[in-house]
Amino acid sequence: MKRLFLIGLLGLLLPLTCAAQKWTVQTNFLDWAALGTVNAEVGMSVSQHFSLMAGGRYNPWDFHTHNPEALVQNRQETAYLGVRYWTWYVNSGFWLAAKAQYMHSFSHTGIWRAALREGRNGFGGALSAGYTFMLSKHLNLEAGIGGWAGVFQQYGFYSSPEKLFVREEGRKTFIYPDQVSLSLVYVF
């Protein structure tokens, strides 16, 4: 039993010690600026030109303005899995990414207008592209932009956060900008 446990432990730790395998952790500053959206992404290079990624975004906060009836929010719960193709070498230069994305829920009001958009159980695919600047051996700066398309099982568009006037409700297919990113990346 001890031998089987030791072999299993070595099997899990061996990929972490291989020189050809790089792990990354990153966060997007522009998401943090979007009303405090907490975000993180973990990446693992699998070859010279490909890496896998998994990440998510979370924002539970509401912000009240000087107008007691005005509410500003960018609530969301999002998770994704994907793959990146690096044109030169993994974790440096130009990249293209494809990912499957699931948004459990979102609730968004505009800063300049009070319209409320809400959605639940959105899923779809996303494409993005960008460039990664190598700052040091372990630190990169990444810029990118992307969009995603899919379907929301429940969707609502209202005239105000109080839902006084319904503009649209029901299931909805969509094409939206997904993410504009300026991320700090730590490479292990």
C-alpha positions in Angstrom: 0.0 0.0 0.0 2.8 2.4 0.9 4.5 1.6 -2.4 1.4 2.4 -4.4 0.9 5.7 -2.5 4.6 6.6 -3.2 4.3 5.8 -6.9 1.1 7.9 -7.1 2.7 10.8 -5.3 5.7 10.7 -7.6 3.3 10.6 -10.6 1.6 13.8 -9.4 4.9 15.6 -8.6 6.9 14.6 -11.6 5.1 17.0 -14.0 5.8 19.9 -11.6 9.5 19.3 -11.7 10.0 18.9 -15.4 11.9 21.8 -17.0 9.8 21.8 -20.2 6.6 22.3 -18.3 5.7 25.9 -17.3 2.8 26.9 -15.1 1.3 30.4 -15.1 -1.0 32.4 -12.8 -2.4 35.7 -13.9 -4.9 38.4 -13.1 -6.5 41.1 -15.3 -6.2 44.7 -14.1 -9.0 45.9 -16.3 -11.4 43.4 -14.7 -10.4 44.7 -11.3 -11.1 48.3 -12.6 -14.6 47.1 -13.8 -16.2 47.7 -10.4 -13.9 45.3 -8.5 -14.3 42.0 -10.5 -12.1 39.4 -8.9 -10.4 37.3 -11.5 -7.7 34.7 -11.9 -6.4 32.3 -14.6 -4.1 29.3 -14.3 -2.2 28.1 -17.4 -0.1 25.1 -18.2 2.1 24.8 -21.3 1.9 21.4 -23.0 4.2 22.0 -25.9 6.3 24.8 -27.6 3.2 26.3 -29.2 0.2 25.2 -27.0 -1.0 25.9 -23.5 -4.1 25.0 -21.5 -6.0 27.5 -19.3 -8.7 27.6 -16.7 -10.0 30.7 -15.0 -12.9 32.6 -13.7 -14.4 36.0 -12.7 -16.5 36.9 -9.7 -18.2 40.2 -8.7 -20.9 40.3 -6.0 -20.9 44.1 -5.3 -23.5 46.8 -5.8 -22.5 50.5 -5.8 -24.9 53.4 -5.0 -24.4 56.8 -6.4 -25.4 60.2 -5.2 -28.9 59.5 -6.6 -30.5 57.1 -4.1 -32.4 55.4 -7.0 -29.3 54.8 -9.1 -27.5 51.5 -8.7 -24.3 50.6 -10.5 -23.3 47.0 -10.7 -21.3 44.5 -12.7 -22.2 41.3 -10.9 -21.1 38.0 -12.5 -20.0 34.5 -11.8 -18.0 33.1 -14.8 -15.8 30.1 -15.4 -13.9 28.9 -18.5 -11.6 26.3 -19.9 -9.5 26.7 -23.0 -6.4 26.4 -25.1 -4.0 28.9 -26.5 -1.8 28.7 -29.6 1.4 30.7 -29.4 2.9 31.7 -32.7 6.5 31.9 -31.5 7.0 30.2 -28.2 4.7 29.5 -25.2 4.2 32.4 -22.8 5.8 35.0 -25.2 4.7 36.9 -28.3 1.4 36.7 -30.2 -1.3 34.2 -29.2 -4.8 33.0 -30.2 -7.2 31.4 -27.7 -10.4 29.4 -27.8 -12.4 28.6 -24.7 -15.6 27.1 -23.5 -17.3 29.5 -21.1 -20.1 29.2 -18.6 -21.7 32.2 -16.9 -23.8 31.1 -13.9 -25.4 34.6 -13.6 -24.8 38.2 -14.3 -26.5 41.5 -13.4 -25.4 44.7 -15.0 -26.5 48.3 -14.9 -24.9 51.1 -16.9 -23.0 53.9 -15.3 -24.7 56.5 -17.5 -28.2 54.9 -17.8 -30.2 52.9 -15.4 -31.2 50.0 -17.6 -30.7 46.6 -16.0 -29.6 43.4 -17.9 -29.7 40.1 -16.1 -28.9 36.6 -17.2 -28.6 33.1 -15.8 -27.0 29.9 -17.1 -25.2 31.3 -20.1 -22.9 29.0 -22.0 -20.9 29.3 -25.2 -17.6 29.6 -26.9 -15.1 32.4 -26.9 -12.2 33.5 -29.2 -9.5 36.0 -28.3 -6.1 37.2 -29.4 -3.3 39.1 -27.9 0.4 39.7 -27.2 2.5 38.8 -24.2 5.5 40.9 -23.3 8.3 39.2 -21.3 9.3 41.6 -18.5 11.6 39.2 -16.6 12.2 35.4 -16.2 9.1 35.0 -14.1 7.0 38.1 -15.0 5.0 38.9 -18.1 2.6 41.6 -19.2 -0.3 40.5 -21.4 -2.7 42.5 -23.6 -5.6 40.9 -25.4 -9.2 41.2 -26.6 -11.9 38.7 -27.4 -15.6 38.0 -27.8 -18.0 35.1 -27.0 -21.2 33.7 -28.4 -23.7 31.4 -26.9 -27.1 31.2 -25.2 -28.6 32.4 -21.9 -31.4 30.1 -20.6 -32.9 33.0 -18.7 -32.4 36.6 -19.8 -34.1 39.9 -18.9 -33.6 43.5 -20.1 -35.4 46.1 -18.0 -35.7 49.9 -18.0 -34.4 50.3 -14.5 -33.0 48.2 -11.6 -36.5 48.1 -10.1 -37.7 46.2 -13.2 -40.5 48.7 -13.9 -40.7 48.2 -17.7 -39.7 44.9 -19.3 -38.0 45.4 -22.6 -37.0 41.7 -23.2 -37.3 38.4 -21.3 -36.8 34.8 -22.0 -34.1 32.7 -23.6 -31.6 34.6 -25.7 -28.7 33.8 -28.1 -26.0 36.4 -28.0 -22.6 37.6 -29.3 -20.8 39.9 -26.8 -17.4 41.2 -26.2 -15.8 38.8 -23.7 -12.8 40.4 -22.3 -10.4 43.3 -22.8 -7.3 42.4 -20.8 -4.2 43.9 -19.5 -2.9 41.1 -17.2 0.1 40.6 -15.0 1.3 37.0 -15.4 3.6 35.0 -13.1 5.5 32.1 -14.8 6.7 29.2 -12.6 
